[in-house]
Amino acid sequence: MHEEGYQYHRNKAPVNKTDYQARSKNEDLERRLDFLCLANMAMWDLLKEHTSLTEENLIERMQDLDIADGSMDGKVEQEPRMCIKCERRLPKHIQVCQYCSTYNPFQNAFEGAL
C-alpha cells in the first residue's frame, strides 16, 4: 500500500509525483535532443555531398559562433531582447510582450530556440 500522491515506478519504489513529472519531462527533452542531433547530422551530410564544405569548415564556423558572445563555452548566449513598444525586457522565447501585448517578431530563424 502507498500513500496518496505517490506512484510506483519501474523499480517498485515510491516516487513523488513531482519527481515523476520531472523525469518524464527530462526523457522528452532527451528524445527531442536526439531527434535534433539526427536532423543536424543529416543536413551536414547533405551539405558535404553537394558542396565543397569540409569538417574543418564546420568546426571553424562553430568556434566563430561560440566566441561571438564573448565566451568560448560551447554554447551561444542570446542578447536580451527589448519590446519594440514599451522597451521592457522580453523573455527569450516570447514574442508577445507581457506588459503591453505588442507582437515582437524574432529577427532570425534561431532566435526563439536559443
Buried (B, 14 or more C-beta within 10 A) or exposed (E): EEEEEBEEEEEEEEBEEEEBEEEEEEEEEEEEEEEEEEEEEEEEEEEBEEEEEEEEEEEEEEEEEBEEBEEEEEEBEEEEBEBEEEEEEBEEEEBEBEEEEBEBEEEEEEBEEB
